[in-house]
Amino acid sequence: MSLLKSQPDGCFIVVKALPHRSSNYFETVCCAGVGRDLKWRRQYPVPYRLLQDSQKFSRWQWIDYEYVAPKDDPRSESQKVIPESIEIKNKVGPEERTNILNELIRPSLFDASQRKESLALIRPERINIRAFQKSDDLLKKETEEHRRLAQQGTFFSEPVRPFSPCPFKFRLSWNEFGQSTRHHTCDDWETSTAFFNFRRRYGEKEAIKKIAEKYEEYFSKGLALAFSTHSRRNQHFSSFDQWLLVGMIRLDRTSQGNLF
């Protein structure tokens, strides 16, 4: 348990990014959600794969937890969660979450920056997702680093299986309304998970096609892109905001109902 004074909070999870290698925390996962006050929360770093099974939350689940203010992250939405305090509650239904998140849609990343927000949801005018295969050397390096980290993780918990990096990067080209095309690599854990699930069922070539079809269907019914500013490249560090794509979310444009 942290020696700093902690505070209670809670949110329903909207974003769960891919695990990243870290020399200090085994693996870290950046998560984000919306609290009871309808404002963003960022939970980082979360050692997700070291959590107890009863604590491993998914998108749209409400979680309660204790947190302390991070020392090296001045972004107002950021919280350093105490992992052992996480408790999973109910799952938020489609109508409830849509009703809430539509209020957080921004017309552009520039608009979010002007509001001094470091998390944003954008509805794209157009999307095109493509898969780029990683080189053998890069995939081998990532695999070895995750294997080493899994061995490190056993010092803190039960043995953990090495994380399997995706052999592809998914690159999204998209347009804000009336603006030029933007390009972002997707860091959404669910996209990587979907690829592995499709590959087991259909093979690699068809899995890539299925990923594109999945997000094209989302786009036709309602798609929101979730972005986070880079932890060190943003206005809080006297820099221009660098926005990272951390989620591609099925989200209807209209809904009825109220979360609270």
Sequence and secondary structure as in RCSB ss.txt:
>XXXX:A:sequence
MSLLKSQPDGCFIVVKALPHRSSNYFETVCCAGVGRDLKWRRQYPVPYRLLQDSQKFSRWQWIDYEYVAPKDDPR
SESQKVIPESIEIKNKVGPEERTNILNELIRPSLFDASQRKESLALIRPERINIRAFQKSDDLLKKETEEHRRLA
QQGTFFSEPVRPFSPCPFKFRLSWNEFGQSTRHHTCDDWETSTAFFNFRRRYGEKEAIKKIAEKYEEYFSKGLAL
AFSTHSRRNQHFSSFDQWLLVGMIRLDRTSQGNLF
>XXXX:A:secstr
  SS  EEEEEEEEEEB  EEETTTEEEEEEEEE TTS EEEEEEE GGGS GGG   TTEEEEEEEE  SS   
TTEEEE GGG EEEEE  HHHHHHHHGGGEES HHHHHHTT SEEEE  SEEEEEEEE  HHHHHHHHHHHHHHH
HHHTTTSS        SEEEEEEEE TTS EEEEEB BHHHHHHHHHHHHHH HHHHHHHHHHHHHHHHHH EEE
EEEE SSSSGGGTS   EEEEEEEE  S       
